[in-house]
């Protein structure tokens, strides 16, 4: 299983958790659950190994723990959009990407952003994909401003 697939599973689990589902990690990683899913549902074609489960659970629990902080960032950069207007899948993608950027230094921010955009393409309309990209891009520009060039002596 690739990191991309593990990230997709994390987004799906984050979505379920944030939607108030009782569906938790134990049920999510249950082998019978995976085997019962349609074969064409690619992310579920392979059961995550321990390292992948650790990554998924770290991301999902981090998103849950920091949800209000992550949502505040989304609202700040959504300019005029309330969270209730943003699709729940786009919000799950944004929360996961922002958590990775802020709290998982072993993952390059550019990788988190690229993966978020690719995941959004699988769930939402092109306008929403641009919206996700715009929020993450604006966040990164504010977070890592370009250093001013030195004036010649």
C-alpha positions in Angstrom: 0.0 0.0 0.0 1.3 3.4 -0.9 1.4 6.5 1.3 -1.2 8.0 -1.1 -3.6 5.1 -0.5 -3.0 5.3 3.3 -3.7 9.0 3.1 -6.9 8.3 1.2 -8.0 5.9 3.9 -7.1 8.5 6.6 -9.3 11.1 4.8 -12.2 8.6 4.6 -11.8 7.7 8.3 -11.5 11.4 9.3 -14.7 12.1 7.3 -16.5 9.4 9.1 -15.3 10.5 12.5 -16.1 14.2 11.9 -19.5 13.3 10.7 -20.3 11.8 14.1 -20.2 8.2 13.0 -19.7 5.5 15.6 -17.5 3.8 13.0 -14.0 3.8 14.5 -10.6 2.5 13.8 -11.3 -1.0 15.1 -14.1 -1.5 12.6 -12.2 0.4 9.9 -9.2 -1.9 10.0 -11.2 -5.1 10.5 -10.2 -7.7 7.9 -13.8 -8.8 7.3 -14.8 -5.2 6.6 -12.1 -4.9 4.0 -13.0 -8.2 2.4 -16.7 -7.3 2.2 -16.0 -4.1 0.2 -16.3 -4.1 -3.6 -13.1 -5.0 -5.3 -13.3 -1.9 -7.5 -13.0 0.3 -4.4 -9.2 0.6 -4.8 -8.1 2.0 -1.4 -9.7 -1.0 0.3 -8.0 -3.6 -2.0 -5.2 -4.1 0.5 -5.3 -4.1 4.3 -2.9 -1.6 5.8 0.2 -3.0 7.5 1.2 -1.9 11.0 3.3 1.1 9.8 0.4 2.3 7.5 -2.1 1.8 10.3 0.1 3.9 12.6 0.3 6.7 10.0 -3.5 6.6 9.4 -4.3 6.6 13.1 -1.8 9.3 13.9 -3.3 11.5 11.2 -6.9 10.8 12.1 -6.4 11.3 15.8 -4.4 14.4 15.2 -7.1 15.9 13.0 -9.7 15.1 15.7 -7.6 16.6 18.4 -6.8 19.7 16.5 -10.0 20.1 14.6 -11.0 23.5 15.9 -7.5 24.9 15.1 -7.6 23.4 11.6 -11.1 24.6 11.0 -10.1 28.2 12.1 -7.3 28.0 9.5 -9.7 26.9 6.8 -12.2 29.7 7.7 -9.4 32.3 7.6 -8.4 31.3 4.1 -11.8 30.5 2.8 -12.6 34.2 2.6 -16.3 34.6 2.9 -17.1 30.9 3.2 -18.4 29.4 6.4 -17.4 25.8 7.1 -21.0 24.7 6.6 -20.7 25.8 2.9 -17.6 23.6 2.3 -18.2 20.1 1.2 -17.5 17.6 4.0 -15.1 15.7 1.8 -13.2 18.8 0.9 -13.1 19.8 4.6 -11.7 16.3 5.5 -9.0 16.6 2.8 -8.1 20.1 4.0 -7.9 19.1 7.7 -5.7 16.1 6.9 -3.3 18.2 4.7 -3.1 21.0 7.2 -2.4 18.6 10.1 0.4 17.0 8.1 1.9 20.4 7.3 1.7 21.6 10.9 2.4 18.4 12.9 4.1 15.9 10.7 7.5 17.4 9.8 8.7 14.1 8.2 6.2 14.8 5.3 7.2 17.7 3.0 4.4 20.3 2.8 4.5 20.2 -1.0 3.7 16.5 -0.9 0.8 17.1 1.5 -0.6 19.8 -0.8 -0.2 17.7 -4.0 -1.8 14.7 -2.4 -4.7 16.8 -1.1 -5.4 18.2 -4.5 -5.3 14.8 -6.1 -7.6 13.4 -3.4 -10.0 16.3 -3.9 -10.1 15.5 -7.6 -11.5 12.1 -6.8 -14.3 13.4 -4.6 -15.3 16.9 -5.8 -15.9 19.2 -8.7 -13.0 21.1 -10.4 -14.0 24.3 -8.6 -13.7 22.6 -5.2 -10.3 21.2 -6.2 -9.1 24.8 -7.0 -10.6 25.9 -3.7 -8.6 23.3 -1.8 -5.4 24.2 -3.7 -6.1 27.9 -3.1 -6.5 27.5 0.7 -3.4 25.4 1.1 -1.4 27.6 -1.2 -2.4 30.8 0.7 -1.7 29.2 4.0 1.8 28.2 2.9 2.6 31.6 1.4 1.6 33.2 4.8 3.5 30.6 6.7 6.7 30.7 4.8 7.0 34.2 3.3 9.6 34.8 0.7 12.6 36.4 2.4 13.3 40.0 1.3 16.3 40.4 -0.9 19.2 42.2 0.6 19.8 45.7 -0.6 23.2 46.2 -2.3 25.8 48.1 -0.2 
